[in-house]
C-alpha cells in the first residue's frame, strides 16, 4: 500500500509499511469490549497503511482482527499449520496470502522471521505460547523486535504481575524491556510505530 493512503502523522522516514503480527484467540470471546479492541486493532493496521500477519482463518478474535483489517485496506498474510487449516477451512476468512506450515513450531518460526513488531490481544494457550516465544527470543538476544501486549480490561494484569514477581527474585534480568504494554489498540499502534519506524 502506498504511503499516500496513510493518515497524516505516520513517521515513515522512507520506511515501507510495517508487517504487524497479531496474536490473539481463535475462540469466541464473550466480552464485547475485547471484541471491539480486536476490531480496532485490525482497523488501525489498515488505516495506518501497515500489513497484517496473523494465524490465518476467520474465527474468534483472530477473525475480528482480520476482517477489520481487510475492511480498511490492509494486505493480509495468514500462517497456519495444515492440521488447523483442515479444521477451520469451512470458516469464512478475508482474502489473504496463505502460508501453510507442517507444525505449530514452523508457524512461529515463520512469524518471528517475518514480522517487524508483535501485538498480543487476549487469547488462550496458543497466544500465551506465542507471546512467550517472542519474549524469550528478545530476552536471549535472538532478535530485537518489539512485543506489545494490548491489555483491555486488565486481562493481562496477572501475567504482568507474575513477570514482575520473577524479576523481583532476580530470575529475570534484562537491561532493556522484553515486552511493552498498552491499555488500548490506539496506544499500542502509536508505540509500535515509535519503536520501529525511524523519525522523518
ZITA-V139228 format. One record per residue. N is the residue number from 1. PHI is phi in whole degrees, -180 to 180 (none if undefined). D_FIRST is the distance of its C-alpha to the first C-alpha in whole Angstrom. Layout:
n=N phi=PHI d_first=D_FIRST
n=N phi=PHI d_first=D_FIRST
This chain:
n=1 phi=none d_first=0
n=2 phi=-73 d_first=4
n=3 phi=-66 d_first=7
n=4 phi=-68 d_first=8
n=5 phi=-92 d_first=7
n=6 phi=-90 d_first=9
n=7 phi=-62 d_first=12
n=8 phi=-61 d_first=15
n=9 phi=104 d_first=16
n=10 phi=-73 d_first=14
n=11 phi=-81 d_first=16
n=12 phi=-73 d_first=13
n=13 phi=59 d_first=16
n=14 phi=89 d_first=14
n=15 phi=-87 d_first=12
n=16 phi=-73 d_first=9
n=17 phi=-64 d_first=7
n=18 phi=-77 d_first=11
n=19 phi=-94 d_first=12
n=20 phi=-101 d_first=14
n=21 phi=-91 d_first=17
n=22 phi=-112 d_first=19
n=23 phi=-102 d_first=22
n=24 phi=-171 d_first=24
n=25 phi=-73 d_first=27
n=26 phi=-94 d_first=27
n=27 phi=-87 d_first=30
n=28 phi=-70 d_first=31
n=29 phi=-102 d_first=31
n=30 phi=-93 d_first=34
n=31 phi=-103 d_first=32
n=32 phi=-59 d_first=31
n=33 phi=-70 d_first=29
n=34 phi=-73 d_first=28
n=35 phi=-60 d_first=26
n=36 phi=-63 d_first=25
n=37 phi=-66 d_first=24
n=38 phi=-64 d_first=22
n=39 phi=-66 d_first=20
n=40 phi=-63 d_first=19
n=41 phi=-63 d_first=18
n=42 phi=-62 d_first=15
n=43 phi=-59 d_first=15
n=44 phi=-65 d_first=14
n=45 phi=-59 d_first=11
n=46 phi=-69 d_first=9
n=47 phi=-66 d_first=10
n=48 phi=-89 d_first=10
n=49 phi=82 d_first=6
n=50 phi=-97 d_first=8
n=51 phi=-108 d_first=9
n=52 phi=-99 d_first=12
n=53 phi=-116 d_first=15
n=54 phi=-153 d_first=18
n=55 phi=-79 d_first=21
n=56 phi=80 d_first=20
n=57 phi=85 d_first=22
n=58 phi=-128 d_first=23
n=59 phi=-97 d_first=26
n=60 phi=59 d_first=27
n=61 phi=-64 d_first=24
n=62 phi=-59 d_first=22
n=63 phi=-65 d_first=21
n=64 phi=-61 d_first=21
n=65 phi=-61 d_first=18
n=66 phi=-66 d_first=16
n=67 phi=-63 d_first=17
n=68 phi=-66 d_first=16
n=69 phi=-62 d_first=13
n=70 phi=-63 d_first=12
n=71 phi=-62 d_first=14
n=72 phi=-110 d_first=11
n=73 phi=87 d_first=8
n=74 phi=-74 d_first=8
n=75 phi=-79 d_first=8
n=76 phi=-131 d_first=11
n=77 phi=-127 d_first=14
n=78 phi=-102 d_first=18
n=79 phi=-124 d_first=20
n=80 phi=-146 d_first=24
n=81 phi=-67 d_first=27
n=82 phi=-53 d_first=29
n=83 phi=-67 d_first=32
n=84 phi=-75 d_first=29
n=85 phi=-61 d_first=27
n=86 phi=-64 d_first=31
n=87 phi=-73 d_first=32
n=88 phi=-112 d_first=29
n=89 phi=-64 d_first=27
n=90 phi=-79 d_first=29
n=91 phi=-89 d_first=27
n=92 phi=-62 d_first=24
n=93 phi=-138 d_first=21
n=94 phi=-68 d_first=17
n=95 phi=-58 d_first=15
n=96 phi=-161 d_first=14
n=97 phi=-83 d_first=15
n=98 phi=-105 d_first=18
n=99 phi=-117 d_first=20
n=100 phi=-93 d_first=24
n=101 phi=-120 d_first=26
n=102 phi=-79 d_first=30
n=103 phi=-142 d_first=31
n=104 phi=-62 d_first=29
n=105 phi=-61 d_first=30
n=106 phi=-64 d_first=28
n=107 phi=-61 d_first=25
n=108 phi=-63 d_first=25
n=109 phi=-61 d_first=25
n=110 phi=-63 d_first=22
n=111 phi=-66 d_first=20
n=112 phi=-62 d_first=22
n=113 phi=-73 d_first=21
n=114 phi=-92 d_first=17
n=115 phi=-75 d_first=17
n=116 phi=-91 d_first=16
n=117 phi=-154 d_first=18
n=118 phi=-120 d_first=20
n=119 phi=-117 d_first=20
n=120 phi=-124 d_first=24
n=121 phi=-99 d_first=25
n=122 phi=-58 d_first=28
n=123 phi=-167 d_first=29
n=124 phi=-104 d_first=32
n=125 phi=-62 d_first=33
n=126 phi=-63 d_first=30
n=127 phi=-64 d_first=28
n=128 phi=-59 d_first=31
n=129 phi=-60 d_first=31
n=130 phi=-67 d_first=27
n=131 phi=-58 d_first=28
n=132 phi=-68 d_first=31
n=133 phi=-62 d_first=29
n=134 phi=-67 d_first=27
n=135 phi=-62 d_first=29
n=136 phi=-62 d_first=32
n=137 phi=-64 d_first=30
n=138 phi=-66 d_first=29
n=139 phi=-60 d_first=33
n=140 phi=-89 d_first=34
n=141 phi=79 d_first=32
n=142 phi=-71 d_first=30
n=143 phi=-150 d_first=26
n=144 phi=-134 d_first=25
n=145 phi=-95 d_first=22
n=146 phi=-64 d_first=23
n=147 phi=-115 d_first=24
n=148 phi=-116 d_first=24
n=149 phi=-94 d_first=26
n=150 phi=-87 d_first=25
n=151 phi=-118 d_first=29
n=152 phi=-67 d_first=29
n=153 phi=60 d_first=33
n=154 phi=67 d_first=34
n=155 phi=-57 d_first=33
n=156 phi=-93 d_first=33
n=157 phi=-58 d_first=36
n=158 phi=-64 d_first=38
n=159 phi=-64 d_first=36
n=160 phi=-62 d_first=35
n=161 phi=-64 d_first=39
n=162 phi=-62 d_first=40
n=163 phi=-61 d_first=38
n=164 phi=-64 d_first=40
n=165 phi=-64 d_first=43
n=166 phi=-64 d_first=42
n=167 phi=-65 d_first=41
n=168 phi=-65 d_first=45
n=169 phi=-92 d_first=46
n=170 phi=63 d_first=45
n=171 phi=-84 d_first=43
n=172 phi=-125 d_first=40
n=173 phi=-134 d_first=40
n=174 phi=-154 d_first=37
n=175 phi=-74 d_first=36
n=176 phi=-128 d_first=33
n=177 phi=-62 d_first=31
n=178 phi=-92 d_first=30
n=179 phi=-157 d_first=28
n=180 phi=-123 d_first=27
n=181 phi=-126 d_first=28
n=182 phi=-144 d_first=26
n=183 phi=-81 d_first=28
n=184 phi=-145 d_first=25
n=185 phi=-60 d_first=21
n=186 phi=-63 d_first=20
n=187 phi=-66 d_first=23
n=188 phi=-64 d_first=21
n=189 phi=-65 d_first=17
n=190 phi=-61 d_first=19
n=191 phi=-68 d_first=21
n=192 phi=-60 d_first=18
n=193 phi=-68 d_first=16
n=194 phi=-66 d_first=20
n=195 phi=-82 d_first=21
n=196 phi=-121 d_first=18
n=197 phi=-100 d_first=16
n=198 phi=-70 d_first=18
n=199 phi=-75 d_first=20
n=200 phi=-65 d_first=19
